Amino acid sequence: MLITRTIASVLALSMAWALDAKSPVVNDWENPQVFEINKEPGHSTYVPYASVGEMKADPAYKKAWIRTESSRVRLLNGIWKFNWVRQPSERPVDFYKPGYDVSLWDDIEVPSNWEMHGYGTPIYTNVTYPFAPEPPFIRSAPGFTLEQEPNAVGSYRKDFTIPEDWNGKQIFIHFDGVYSAFYLWINGSKVGYSQDSCTDAEFDITKYVRKGTNTLAVEVYRWCDGSYLEDQDMFRLSGIHRDVYLFATPKVRLRDVYLTSAVSGDLSEATMNVRAKVHNYGGRTDGSRLMVTLTDDHDGVVSKVELPVGAVAAGGEAVIEGSIAVADPRLWSAEIPELYSVDFELVDAEGKTLEATTQRYGFRKIEVRDRKVYINNSLVYFKGVNRHETHPEFGKAIPVESMIEDILLFKKNNINTVRTSHYPNDPKIYALFDYYGIYVMDEANLECHGLWSISGNPLWEPAYVMRQIRMVERDKNHPGVIFWSMGNECGRKEATNFKACYKAIKALDDRLVHYEGSSDPADVYSRMYPSIQDCESLDKNSDPRPFFICENTHAMGNAIGNLKEYWDLIESSGRMIGSCVWDWVDQGLNMPGEPEDSYYFGGSFGDHPNDFNFCCNGIVTPDRDETPKLAQVKKVHQFISFSDASCDYVTVTNKYAFLDLDNFVLDYSVLKDGSAVKSGSVALPSCKPGNSVKVAIPFSAEIGSDGEYFLDLYARLKDSSIWAEKGHVVAAEQFAFGPYVAPAASDNVVSMHFKVIEDNRNLLYLRSPKVVLVFDGSTGRLAQLQYEGVNVFSGRDGFSFNYYRSIDNDRREYVEPVSRFVGFSHRQLESGLYEVTASYVDSVGKISLPYTVTYLADAESGAVRVKADFSVGKDYSLPRVGLKALISSRFGNVTWYGRGPMENYPDRKDCAFVGVYSLSVDEMAEKYVRAQSMGERCDVRWLSMTDNDDFGVRISTKGNLFHFSAQHYTDQDLWNVVYGHELPAIRKEETVLCLDAAMRGLGNASCGQGPLPEYEIARGCTWTLDFEITPILPLSF
């Protein structure tokens, strides 16, 4: 057997950092020197065919993510027999023998994670290992889940038959991914062993298979020494989680191909270089040839070349090289993903086809110029996300449909880059990246966040290097891969093993190499969650490398503040090339037997240790629902910008790297007081990337001085594409013409006065035919506000001070304010209005906040003006300053004139244009896996709350614009409950209305930077909330 070991046993003996003298190494899966036995060398992803004709007739010919119909491939996915035990000592040791009876074993779907089928416990942890940190051994620490499940073993069995036409062929079995280590037997014979859960494991099983029924046995260990290198921030799941298939080849076969290209400086010419490996499993052979044909996407032959293989000794391998020149190549980019087919036909000396295969390929040139990255001579900014492989129902066994759904969402929301955090993804998705057009930072399956010292230990260096080689060999022919990333969070200066990793990658391929943890070695300088100030400083230093933010704007819960400010800096910088949001999707999982829209996180499954909901950082939900966070990403990332809207012209700037503006049309709307008064569409003229053009839009005549006016612009696809229909919005902007001016208070004297009654219960009644107000003199609260005999409020507390919110970025325990009622007065004014004033000092812990609420009631119109003045001290910071009230359940429809329609906050509102929007209170809730404060709308002029008969109230600003939220939950409710799907059970019938004079920005401080100073609530000053409540009476009243 071939066993991959350390570079030398002598080196192992010399290590000062020993394994453990008390625990001799007896298991392959607890030995860093053994990570593969009898595995085939890595190679590019390919499908073998019997002929070129069969190949071209296959639906997967140009779409490698589709299940192939090749006669030389047999997919083994489906139902397997399965047995699960808690620890290795309980496993059925003889199960691999064909005579072993597995008829009473359970059935399990392959691919899958066994935890998603109820076997064992899903464990979510970020940094902490799920086992005691005693490398390379797998042992439990006190209180850990491993005390009950020390190291689960899944035993898989499946029978298969070999097609008759495979007789005389070389036969292989291929596993695309298995967590975390496994042994393989065929017909009772031990074939091999593998680690690295996210790259392929391939074995030559020719000598083990036979005619008729064959027995396949796989023994999977949940943990192994390789698990120390797979300490990623994710749910730890187990089993055969990717495809398993057999394939057959002739004795002389094309084992690997490597395609590269050289593109001329002016892009007018290209040369495709071919490096192929032909392996001979039979006797000595001579005279075979490799026919290479390059075809365009319309099956037109661009060029052919015939490469002689020459003599190949028995068991030997020939490396052959050749090239194809291409004039006027159509170049690949994420914006224009032009692909060619490179068809290979291996023929023998008589010209008979031995084997055929194909690769999709894109010509493109990657360069670093002046510390920026250029693709095909164009400056490219990488507007990305980090993407874990996760699905709420299937765990890490991702269906192709979910992969496509992700990519379509990327494209529709101006995301052009994916970092495969933190491991190579399923190979099918790389074909999809190439096809749809996504730049890829391909990351090795390497993270030892819980124990960085491993990265400096030479004992582990071969395992580190193996993971780089496996990734590069598999994915090297994909044009979408722009960067190789050596791993994640494996240490900094101590991470000396990465020097060998870097050399290994560069020996195979010359693409840019990334690693965040250490500045050397890497071709790209990288940071996580730097501040704006850090970025400005780093941009000015003398480092010659591009600067990339591999993780930024931590999107945990209600987040994604400050994104615009980061991208304003990136696009004006000297060396910054982009950033990736952390991360794409909330890693919430379904609980077996519960509704599919119920999602759980760390600790939900009884897993210990766990990091609670720190896995829920997505800008889409677990089931890929879009969120306001995604809307903000789309807006900030957009590749068309607009400026200088005046005199019937607007300046449109093309920020794409390759697309012309004439691929889009521009729709416009002129809004007066939030409602459209004119709309139209104009064709965008030709404008090359990086340039601007003035576009005529006839809007000026509509702009007057009799209201508040806006110009809304929407750039849309002129034609349908492979990722979106015609008319899809790719960029948008809103221009305001003049500030909003609240209607001035009337100077007219009100002739109708209230009937004023003070009763012995210390209640103050103000009555008129239009309105009834009831104040509680013992608290100063407006206990009732009645129109047409209907109380607007629920309960008797009216408006009260509101300081609190509960979001992941600044989550703090809810503390009910202690309200000290200071004073209460009321009087009739000469204007005819009636004034009521209440003063308070509210305390939250050591914080004291004085405030006064003044009510001015109009007996004639029924209007009530409310003015609250809050004195915010200079020694503390508040998340919000405003009033809250419980509104009657009758008024469940909300219309507002402000930013919307989606939830928005001061530092996440670029995507939310000012307009008039209507939603029910239920529709204003958001879908957060961890329940938290939500639903804010900013810059509001007025809002109305009505019933289904359009009876209700309107609340209008009389001063500065305000913010509001309307929910069926208090912020205290949202603190007390754990899961978002639990909210319906505590839903209030009434509406919790929050009116905010100030709202702190969201920031991203769950892991990263808090709100920028301009989005903090100013201290040492007075905040005023000034609004008027008026009745809305339908005609029937």
Number of C-alpha atoms within 10 A of each C-alpha: 8 10 14 16 18 19 13 10 11 9 11 18 11 10 12 8 12 11 19 12 7 6 8 10 15 8 11 20 27 21 21 23 23 21 25 24 20 17 21 16 14 19 21 21 21 15 20 23 27 19 20 17 10 15 24 17 11 17 15 16 22 19 15 23 20 14 12 20 18 20 17 20 20 19 15 19 16 14 14 21 19 22 21 20 18 19 17 16 11 11 17 16 11 10 20 25 18 20 11 11 10 16 9 9 15 13 15 17 16 21 26 25 25 25 18 22 14 12 16 23 23 26 24 30 26 22 18 19 23 27 24 15 16 14 21 21 23 21 18 20 16 12 11 20 22 23 15 14 16 19 23 24 27 25 25 26 22 18 16 14 13 18 14 9 10 16 14 12 17 19 23 18 21 19 22 21 27 28 27 25 28 27 20 21 22 23 19 19 18 15 20 23 25 28 28 28 27 26 28 28 26 23 21 19 17 15 11 16 19 14 11 11 13 18 21 21 27 22 25 26 23 26 25 28 25 29 29 27 26 28 26 28 20 24 22 24 22 29 28 28 26 26 22 22 15 20 22 28 23 22 19 27 22 24 19 19 24 20 21 21 18 16 21 12 11 9 17 13 15 22 17 19 16 18 14 21 18 23 21 22 20 15 13 13 19 14 14 23 22 23 16 23 18 23 18 17 12 8 11 11 14 16 14 16 15 15 18 18 23 16 15 22 16 15 13 16 19 17 14 17 15 14 18 17 18 17 11 12 20 20 20 23 26 24 16 15 20 23 22 25 22 22 20 24 23 27 22 18 13 9 11 12 19 21 24 26 23 25 25 25 25 27 24 23 23 18 16 17 14 12 18 22 26 18 20 22 18 16 20 20 24 23 22 30 27 22 22 25 21 21 21 23 21 19 24 26 23 21 14 15 9 15 18 17 13 17 21 16 18 23 21 17 22 21 25 24 27 27 30 21 27 28 28 30 26 25 21 18 17 26 25 19 24 24 24 23 24 27 24 25 27 28 26 30 29 30 26 24 23 20 20 19 15 25 25 18 16 18 27 21 22 21 25 25 22 19 25 27 20 22 27 25 21 20 22 22 21 21 30 30 23 22 20 29 30 30 28 25 21 28 22 18 13 16 20 20 21 26 14 16 24 22 12 16 22 15 10 13 15 12 16 20 23 27 26 24 22 20 17 18 19 21 20 26 25 22 21 19 21 18 15 16 9 11 20 16 10 18 19 11 10 7 14 15 20 21 26 24 24 25 23 27 29 26 30 28 28 31 27 31 29 22 21 19 13 20 19 11 16 23 14 9 16 18 24 27 23 24 28 24 27 27 27 27 28 30 31 29 27 20 20 12 7 9 10 13 19 17 26 25 29 26 17 19 16 13 22 24 22 24 19 18 24 22 23 27 29 32 30 24 22 25 19 18 12 16 18 24 23 23 21 24 24 23 22 23 23 19 17 21 17 19 15 11 21 14 12 13 17 17 16 22 20 23 23 20 22 20 17 18 27 14 16 25 20 23 20 23 20 24 23 19 19 21 16 17 13 14 15 13 14 15 16 22 15 15 17 18 19 15 13 19 18 17 17 16 19 16 20 14 8 14 18 12 9 8 15 17 24 23 22 20 22 21 26 20 21 19 13 11 11 9 17 15 14 13 17 18 20 20 23 22 19 21 18 14 16 13 9 16 14 15 10 8 8 8 7 8 11 17 11 14 18 22 12 16 11 14 10 6 9 12 18 21 19 20 18 19 15 17 25 22 22 21 24 20 21 12 20 25 20 23 23 21 22 17 22 14 11 15 19 24 24 20 14 16 18 22 22 19 24 20 20 23 24 22 23 24 25 15 15 12 12 16 11 14 18 12 17 13 16 15 14 20 12 15 12 15 13 9 13 19 24 21 18 20 19 22 20 21 19 22 16 15 10 7 15 17 18 18 20 19 24 19 21 21 26 24 25 17 15 21 20 23 22 22 20 24 19 22 19 22 17 10 8 13 15 18 18 19 24 25 20 21 25 26 22 19 19 20 23 22 20 22 17 25 23 25 26 23 20 21 24 27 26 23 24 25 24 21 24 23 22 26 21 21 17 17 13 17 23 15 14 20 19 19 18 24 28 27 25 28 26 25 21 23 27 27 22 24 27 23 21 22 28 23 16 10 11 16 22 25 22 20 23 23 22 21 18 17 22 25 25 24 21 30 27 24 23 23 21 17 19 22 19 14 15 16 19 19 18 14 16 10 7 12 15 16 16 22 26 23 21 24 28 26 23 25 25 22 26 27 29 26 21 20 19 18 20 20 21 17 10 11 19 21 22 18 15 13 12 14 20 22 24 23 25 20 20 20 23 16 15 10 8 7 7
